[in-house]
Amino acid sequence: MTNDPSAAKYEIRARITADGVIDKPDVVGAVFGQTEGLLGDELDLRDLQKSGRIGRIEVEIDSRKGKSEGEIVIPSSLDQVETAILASGLETVDRIGPCRARIEVIGVNDIRITKRQKVVERAKEILGRLQEESKGVGVDLTEAVRKAVQVEEITSYGTEHLPAGPNIDQADALIVVEGRSDVLNLLRCGIKNVIAVEGTSVPQTVKDLSRGKTVTAFTDGDRAGELILREMLQTMDVDFVARAPRGSEVEELTQKALLKCLRNKIPINQYLEMSGFESTGASREPREERGEGGGGGRGDRREDRGGGPRRDDRERERGPPPRAPPSPPTPAAPAPPLSPELQPLFDLLDGVENTSKSLFVGPDDSVVGEAPVKDMIEAILNLASPAKAIVFDGIVSQRLIDAAQEKGIGLVIATRLGPIGKIPEQVRIFTKADLAAPAGGH
């Protein structure tokens, strides 16, 4: 009866060397014959093998040039002490067949340790796969529910069947994006007053819908987004402009990034001035900046509709009023001098005024680059030389401040300051208005 190797606890490994040519049966016969009665009845190899307490003796022999070398492997289900005694008994074999031989125990391996390692490694694989599948199920369920809600909320609007949110007609404000995926992303973030133009040509439905609403054009941060934005500016009413970060698309933005882009939207007049675009369509001032009532200068020139003489007739009858003696001119208070750090920068600002140009100033006050204001932000991000200041003829925006902070530029000198959300501590801003108090800044 042979032992089942899977039931063995230990494995005895020994090396054989013999001065002659021997075969496997010679080795097995020598082991059984020369250890018989040596270790007592309890550790007799034949009885142990019959009872299954040791397994089949495996022998590998290689004979070359009249000498033989090989290895013996004996699986054992005995305890540690009995296995060690059995292993040492193998080394008493000194002849195999007609040849002098030597057996040396290499080691006794605990098979259970190897099995435990395999169990641990396999358990890691199983657990990792289980966790990955469980995670995927949770995400899939959440995403499936979210997409189902999005598909239910998205509608087809107008004769062109444009993708849109459910609140298009009721909302006072409107967000216009490029495609269906952009609409779905805004719906996922809880923004429902959105519609897509679905192409580079603005549909008539969007043009009509933009009248009477506060419109924000929200496009991708690539060349295609810029072209679509130009089309919007020329063909429909736009109040604000929002752009995805450079190289990003609206459909890819996370909720945090998307809401940040909408918070940093730029009034249309400021965007036109910064970008250098010319709006040939219906673009206008932002709704909150437009006048609401019609009292303007026309009312100041109205005439009396009664029967009395008009005001200019009465003035001609009375004659011109007496003139007051001219008062001496009040000398203007001299502006306080600029700091040595700012004086050369404001001199550069005087030089670029009314040119729509921007200059990038290095640490030694030399100009290390320049660009049109419309390409300024991209030029800042691609600066090859370090710069300490930006001087330009235009309005400071949040996108410009973010670009300056990203490139480590600490000074921004401009014509005016636009509506911005947050100014980092590392960036100081000065405009023409600061000439009266140059040390302050923003």
C-alpha positions as CSV (number, residue, x, y, z in Angstrom):
1,M,0.0,0.0,0.0
2,T,1.5,3.3,-1.1
3,N,1.0,6.6,0.7
4,D,-1.1,9.3,-0.9
5,P,1.4,12.2,-1.4
6,S,-1.4,14.7,-0.6
7,A,-1.7,13.3,2.9
8,A,2.1,13.6,3.7
9,K,3.3,16.2,6.2
10,Y,7.0,16.1,5.5
11,E,9.3,15.3,2.6
12,I,12.8,13.8,3.1
13,R,15.3,14.7,0.3
14,A,18.7,13.0,0.1
15,R,21.6,13.0,-2.4
16,I,23.2,9.7,-3.7
17,T,26.7,9.3,-5.0
18,A,28.0,5.8,-6.1
19,D,31.4,4.6,-7.5
20,G,29.7,2.7,-10.4
21,V,26.7,2.4,-12.5
22,I,23.4,1.7,-10.6
23,D,19.7,1.9,-11.3
24,K,16.6,2.9,-9.4
25,P,15.7,-0.6,-8.2
26,D,19.2,-1.0,-6.8
27,V,18.8,2.1,-4.7
28,V,15.3,1.1,-3.4
29,G,16.5,-2.4,-2.5
30,A,19.5,-1.1,-0.7
31,V,17.4,1.4,1.4
32,F,14.9,-1.3,2.5
33,G,17.6,-4.0,3.0
34,Q,20.2,-2.0,5.0
35,T,17.7,-0.2,7.3
36,E,15.7,-3.4,8.1
37,G,15.9,-4.0,11.9
38,L,18.1,-0.9,12.3
39,L,15.4,1.5,13.5
40,G,13.2,-1.0,15.4
41,D,9.9,-2.6,14.5
42,E,8.0,0.7,14.7
43,L,10.1,2.4,12.1
44,D,10.6,-0.5,9.7
45,L,10.3,0.9,6.2
46,R,8.3,-2.0,4.7
47,D,5.7,-1.9,7.5
48,L,5.5,1.9,7.3
49,Q,4.9,1.8,3.6
50,K,2.2,-0.9,4.0
51,S,0.4,1.1,6.6
52,G,0.6,4.3,4.5
53,R,2.7,6.3,6.9
54,I,5.4,6.8,4.3
55,G,4.8,7.2,0.6
56,R,6.4,5.8,-2.5
57,I,10.2,6.2,-2.6
58,E,11.1,8.3,-5.7
59,V,14.6,8.0,-7.1
60,E,16.3,9.8,-9.9
61,I,19.8,8.5,-11.1
62,D,22.2,9.9,-13.7
63,S,25.2,7.7,-14.6
64,R,28.2,9.2,-16.3
65,K,31.8,8.0,-16.8
66,G,31.3,5.1,-14.5
67,K,29.9,7.1,-11.6
68,S,26.3,7.6,-10.6
69,E,24.6,10.6,-8.9
70,G,21.0,11.2,-8.0
71,E,18.3,12.1,-5.5
72,I,15.9,10.3,-3.2
73,V,12.5,11.7,-2.2
74,I,10.4,10.0,0.6
75,P,7.0,11.5,1.6
76,S,6.3,11.0,5.4
77,S,3.2,11.2,7.5
78,L,5.1,10.5,10.7
79,D,5.7,13.1,13.3
80,Q,8.8,15.3,13.4
81,V,10.9,13.1,15.6
82,E,10.1,9.9,13.7
83,T,10.7,11.6,10.4
84,A,14.1,12.9,11.6
85,I,15.1,9.4,12.8
86,L,14.1,7.9,9.5
87,A,16.0,10.5,7.6
88,S,19.2,9.9,9.6
89,G,18.8,6.1,9.1
90,L,19.1,6.6,5.3
91,E,22.7,7.9,5.8
92,T,23.7,4.4,7.1
93,V,23.4,3.0,3.6
94,D,27.0,2.6,2.3
95,R,26.6,0.1,-0.6
96,I,24.2,0.0,-3.5
97,G,24.4,-3.1,-5.5
98,P,28.1,-4.0,-6.0
99,C,29.2,-0.3,-5.7
100,R,30.3,1.7,-2.7
101,A,27.8,4.5,-2.2
102,R,27.0,7.5,0.1
103,I,23.6,9.0,0.9
104,E,23.5,12.5,2.4
105,V,20.2,14.1,3.7
106,I,19.8,17.5,2.1
107,G,16.8,18.4,4.2
108,V,13.4,17.7,5.5
109,N,10.7,20.0,4.2
110,D,7.4,20.7,5.9
111,I,4.9,20.2,3.1
112,R,2.2,22.0,5.0
113,I,4.2,25.3,4.9
114,T,4.3,25.2,1.2
115,K,0.6,24.3,1.1
116,R,-0.2,27.2,3.4
117,Q,1.7,29.6,1.1
118,K,-0.2,28.4,-1.8
119,V,-3.4,28.7,0.1
120,V,-2.6,32.3,1.1
121,E,-1.6,33.3,-2.4
122,R,-4.7,31.7,-3.8
123,A,-6.9,33.3,-1.1
124,K,-5.4,36.7,-2.0
125,E,-6.4,36.2,-5.7
126,I,-9.9,35.1,-4.8
127,L,-10.4,37.9,-2.3
128,G,-9.1,40.5,-4.7
129,R,-11.4,39.3,-7.5
130,L,-14.3,39.2,-5.1
131,Q,-13.7,42.8,-3.9
132,E,-13.3,44.0,-7.5
133,E,-16.5,42.3,-8.5
134,S,-18.3,43.7,-5.5
135,K,-17.0,47.2,-6.1
136,G,-18.0,47.0,-9.8
137,V,-21.5,45.8,-8.9
138,G,-22.0,48.8,-6.5
139,V,-20.6,51.3,-9.1
140,D,-22.6,49.7,-11.9
141,L,-25.8,49.9,-9.9
142,T,-25.2,53.5,-9.0
143,E,-24.3,54.4,-12.5
144,A,-27.2,52.5,-13.9
145,V,-29.7,54.3,-11.7
146,R,-28.0,57.6,-12.5
147,K,-28.1,57.0,-16.2
148,A,-31.7,55.9,-16.0
149,V,-32.7,59.1,-14.3
150,Q,-30.7,61.1,-16.8
151,V,-32.3,59.4,-19.7
152,E,-35.7,60.1,-18.2
153,E,-34.9,63.8,-17.6
154,I,-33.4,64.6,-20.9
155,T,-35.9,65.8,-23.5
156,S,-36.0,66.6,-27.2
157,Y,-36.7,70.3,-27.6
158,G,-38.0,72.2,-30.6
159,T,-38.4,71.3,-34.2
160,E,-34.7,70.2,-34.4
161,H,-35.3,67.8,-31.5
162,L,-32.3,69.2,-29.6
163,P,-31.1,67.4,-26.3
164,A,-32.2,69.6,-23.4
165,G,-33.1,69.5,-19.7
166,P,-36.6,69.5,-18.4
167,N,-36.6,73.1,-17.1
168,I,-35.9,74.9,-20.4
169,D,-39.1,76.8,-20.7
170,Q,-39.6,77.7,-17.0
171,A,-36.1,78.9,-16.2
172,D,-35.0,82.5,-16.5
173,A,-31.4,81.4,-17.2
174,L,-30.2,79.1,-20.0
175,I,-26.9,77.2,-20.4
176,V,-26.0,76.4,-24.0
177,V,-23.6,73.5,-24.6
178,E,-22.2,71.6,-27.6
179,G,-23.7,68.1,-27.5
180,R,-25.9,65.5,-25.9
181,S,-23.1,64.1,-23.6
182,D,-22.6,67.7,-22.2
183,V,-26.3,67.9,-21.4
184,L,-26.2,64.5,-19.6
185,N,-23.2,65.6,-17.5
186,L,-24.9,68.8,-16.4
187,L,-28.1,66.8,-15.6
188,R,-26.0,64.5,-13.4
189,C,-24.8,67.6,-11.5
190,G,-28.4,68.7,-11.0
191,I,-28.4,71.5,-13.6
192,K,-31.5,71.1,-15.7
193,N,-31.8,74.4,-17.6
194,V,-29.4,73.3,-20.4
195,I,-29.7,72.8,-24.1
196,A,-27.2,71.6,-26.8
197,V,-26.7,73.1,-30.3
198,E,-25.6,69.7,-31.7
199,G,-23.1,70.9,-34.2
200,T,-21.2,74.0,-35.3
201,S,-24.3,75.8,-36.7
202,V,-26.6,77.3,-34.0
203,P,-30.2,76.0,-34.6
204,Q,-33.0,78.6,-34.9
205,T,-34.7,77.1,-31.8
206,V,-31.7,78.1,-29.7
207,K,-31.6,81.5,-31.2
208,D,-35.3,82.1,-30.4
209,L,-35.0,80.6,-26.9
210,S,-32.0,82.9,-26.1
211,R,-34.2,86.0,-26.4
212,G,-35.5,87.0,-23.0
213,K,-33.3,84.7,-21.0
214,T,-29.9,85.1,-19.3
215,V,-27.7,83.0,-21.6
216,T,-24.4,81.3,-20.7
217,A,-22.4,79.7,-23.5
218,F,-20.5,76.7,-22.0
219,T,-18.1,75.1,-24.5
220,D,-15.1,72.7,-24.5
221,G,-11.6,74.0,-23.9
222,D,-10.3,73.1,-27.4
223,R,-10.3,74.6,-30.9
224,A,-13.7,73.2,-31.8
225,G,-15.2,74.8,-28.7
226,E,-13.7,78.1,-29.6
227,L,-15.2,77.9,-33.1
228,I,-18.7,77.0,-31.8
229,L,-18.5,79.8,-29.3
230,R,-17.7,82.3,-32.1
231,E,-20.8,81.0,-34.0
232,M,-22.9,81.6,-30.9
233,L,-21.6,85.1,-30.4
234,Q,-22.5,86.0,-33.9
235,T,-25.9,84.5,-34.2
236,M,-27.6,84.6,-30.8
237,D,-28.0,86.5,-27.5
238,V,-25.2,85.6,-25.1
239,D,-24.8,87.2,-21.6
240,F,-21.9,85.1,-20.1
241,V,-19.1,82.8,-21.4
242,A,-17.8,79.7,-19.6
243,R,-15.1,77.4,-20.9
244,A,-13.9,74.0,-19.8
245,P,-10.2,73.9,-18.8
246,R,-7.8,73.9,-21.8
247,G,-7.8,70.6,-23.5
248,S,-10.8,69.3,-21.5
249,E,-14.4,68.7,-22.6
250,V,-17.6,69.5,-20.7
251,E,-18.7,65.9,-20.8
252,E,-15.5,64.8,-19.0
253,L,-15.7,67.3,-16.1
254,T,-16.3,66.2,-12.6
255,Q,-19.1,67.9,-10.7
256,K,-16.6,70.0,-8.8
257,A,-14.8,71.1,-11.9
258,L,-18.0,71.8,-13.8
259,L,-19.5,74.0,-11.1
260,K,-16.2,75.9,-10.8
261,C,-16.3,76.6,-14.5
262,L,-19.8,78.0,-14.2
263,R,-18.9,80.1,-11.2
264,N,-16.0,81.6,-13.1
265,K,-18.1,82.6,-16.1
266,I,-17.1,85.9,-17.7
267,P,-19.6,88.7,-18.7
268,I,-19.8,88.9,-22.5
269,N,-18.4,92.4,-22.8
270,Q,-15.3,91.5,-20.8
271,Y,-14.9,88.3,-22.8
272,L,-15.1,90.1,-26.1
273,E,-12.5,92.6,-24.9
274,M,-10.1,89.9,-23.6
275,S,-10.4,87.6,-26.6
276,G,-10.4,90.1,-29.4
277,F,-13.6,88.6,-30.9
278,E,-16.0,90.9,-32.7
279,S,-19.7,90.1,-32.0
280,T,-21.6,90.7,-35.2
281,G,-24.8,89.0,-33.9
282,A,-27.1,89.8,-31.0
283,S,-24.6,89.6,-28.2
284,R,-25.3,92.1,-25.5
285,E,-24.4,93.2,-22.0
286,P,-25.2,90.8,-19.2
287,R,-28.9,91.1,-18.1
288,E,-28.0,92.4,-14.6
289,E,-25.9,95.2,-16.2
290,R,-28.6,96.2,-18.7
291,G,-31.0,99.0,-17.7
292,E,-34.5,98.0,-16.9
293,G,-36.8,101.0,-17.4
294,G,-36.9,103.6,-20.0
295,G,-36.4,106.8,-18.2
296,G,-33.1,107.7,-20.1
297,G,-32.2,111.0,-21.7
298,R,-35.2,111.1,-23.9
299,G,-37.4,112.3,-21.0
300,D,-35.1,115.2,-20.3
301,R,-35.9,116.7,-23.7
302,R,-39.7,116.4,-23.6
303,E,-41.8,119.5,-24.2
304,D,-44.8,120.8,-22.3
305,R,-47.9,119.7,-24.0
306,G,-50.0,122.5,-22.4
307,G,-50.8,125.9,-23.8
308,G,-48.1,127.8,-22.0
309,P,-44.9,129.0,-23.7
310,R,-42.1,126.5,-24.0
311,R,-39.1,126.8,-21.7
312,D,-36.7,128.2,-24.4
313,D,-39.3,130.9,-25.3
314,R,-39.5,132.0,-21.7
315,E,-35.7,132.1,-21.4
316,R,-35.5,134.4,-24.5
317,E,-38.0,136.8,-23.0
318,R,-36.1,137.0,-19.7
319,G,-32.7,137.2,-21.3
320,P,-29.7,135.2,-20.5
321,P,-28.9,134.7,-16.8
322,P,-26.0,136.6,-15.3
323,R,-22.7,134.8,-15.5
324,A,-20.8,134.0,-12.3
325,P,-17.2,135.1,-12.1
326,P,-14.9,132.3,-13.0
327,S,-13.3,130.6,-10.1
328,P,-9.5,130.0,-10.1
329,P,-8.6,126.5,-11.2
330,T,-7.8,124.1,-8.3
331,P,-4.4,122.6,-8.8
332,A,-4.5,118.8,-9.0
333,A,-2.9,116.9,-6.1
334,P,0.2,115.2,-7.3
335,A,-0.1,111.4,-7.3
336,P,2.1,109.6,-4.8
337,P,5.2,108.1,-6.4
338,L,5.1,104.4,-7.4
339,S,7.4,102.0,-5.7
340,P,10.6,101.0,-7.5
341,E,9.2,97.6,-8.1
342,L,6.0,98.8,-9.8
343,Q,7.3,101.9,-11.6
344,P,8.8,100.1,-14.6
345,L,5.8,97.8,-14.9
346,F,3.3,100.7,-15.0
347,D,5.7,102.4,-17.6
348,L,5.2,99.2,-19.7
349,L,1.4,99.4,-19.2
350,D,1.4,102.9,-20.6
351,G,3.3,101.6,-23.6
352,V,0.7,98.8,-24.4
353,E,-2.4,100.8,-23.6
354,N,-5.0,100.6,-26.5
355,T,-2.9,98.0,-28.3
356,S,-4.6,94.8,-26.9
357,K,-1.1,93.4,-26.2
358,S,0.3,91.6,-23.2
359,L,4.0,91.5,-22.0
360,F,5.7,89.0,-19.8
361,V,8.4,90.5,-17.5
362,G,11.3,88.5,-16.2
363,P,13.0,88.7,-12.8
364,D,15.4,91.4,-14.1
365,D,12.5,93.6,-15.4
366,S,13.3,92.6,-19.0
367,V,10.5,91.6,-21.3
368,V,10.8,87.8,-21.9
369,G,7.7,87.5,-24.1
370,E,4.6,89.1,-25.6
371,A,1.3,88.0,-27.1
372,P,-2.1,89.4,-28.2
373,V,-4.5,89.6,-25.2
374,K,-6.8,87.0,-26.9
375,D,-3.9,84.5,-26.8
376,M,-2.5,85.6,-23.5
377,I,-3.5,82.7,-21.2
378,E,-2.2,80.0,-23.6
379,A,1.0,82.0,-24.0
380,I,1.4,82.2,-20.2
381,L,1.0,78.4,-19.8
382,N,3.6,77.8,-22.6
383,L,6.2,80.3,-21.2
384,A,9.7,78.9,-21.6
385,S,11.4,81.5,-19.5
386,P,10.6,82.4,-15.9
387,A,8.5,85.5,-15.4
388,K,7.6,87.6,-12.4
389,A,4.9,89.8,-13.9
390,I,2.2,90.1,-16.6
391,V,1.5,93.5,-18.1
392,F,-1.4,93.8,-20.5
393,D,-4.1,96.1,-21.9
394,G,-7.3,94.5,-20.7
395,I,-9.4,93.2,-17.8
396,V,-8.2,90.8,-15.2
397,S,-10.2,87.5,-15.1
398,Q,-10.3,84.5,-12.9
399,R,-8.8,82.3,-15.7
400,L,-5.9,84.7,-15.9
401,I,-5.3,84.6,-12.2
402,D,-5.4,80.8,-12.2
403,A,-2.9,80.7,-15.0
404,A,-0.5,83.1,-13.3
405,Q,-0.6,81.1,-10.1
406,E,0.1,77.9,-12.0
407,K,3.2,79.4,-13.6
408,G,4.4,81.1,-10.3
409,I,3.9,84.6,-11.6
410,G,3.3,87.0,-8.6
411,L,2.3,90.3,-10.3
412,V,-0.5,91.2,-12.7
413,I,-0.6,94.7,-14.0
414,A,-3.7,95.5,-16.1
415,T,-6.1,98.3,-17.2
416,R,-9.1,97.2,-15.1
417,L,-10.2,94.5,-12.7
418,G,-13.1,92.3,-13.7
419,P,-15.4,90.2,-11.5
420,I,-13.3,87.4,-10.0
421,G,-14.0,84.9,-7.3
422,K,-10.8,84.3,-5.4
423,I,-7.3,85.9,-5.5
424,P,-4.5,83.6,-4.3
425,E,-2.1,85.0,-1.7
426,Q,0.8,84.4,-4.1
427,V,-0.6,86.8,-6.8
428,R,-0.8,90.6,-6.5
429,I,-3.0,92.6,-8.9
430,F,-2.6,96.3,-9.8
431,T,-4.6,98.4,-12.2
432,K,-4.8,102.0,-13.3
433,A,-7.1,102.7,-10.3
434,D,-4.2,101.8,-8.0
435,L,-2.1,104.8,-9.2
436,A,-3.6,106.8,-6.4
437,A,-2.5,104.2,-3.9
438,P,0.1,102.0,-5.5
439,A,1.2,100.2,-2.4
440,G,-2.2,98.5,-1.9
441,G,-3.0,96.3,-4.7
442,H,-5.7,93.6,-4.8
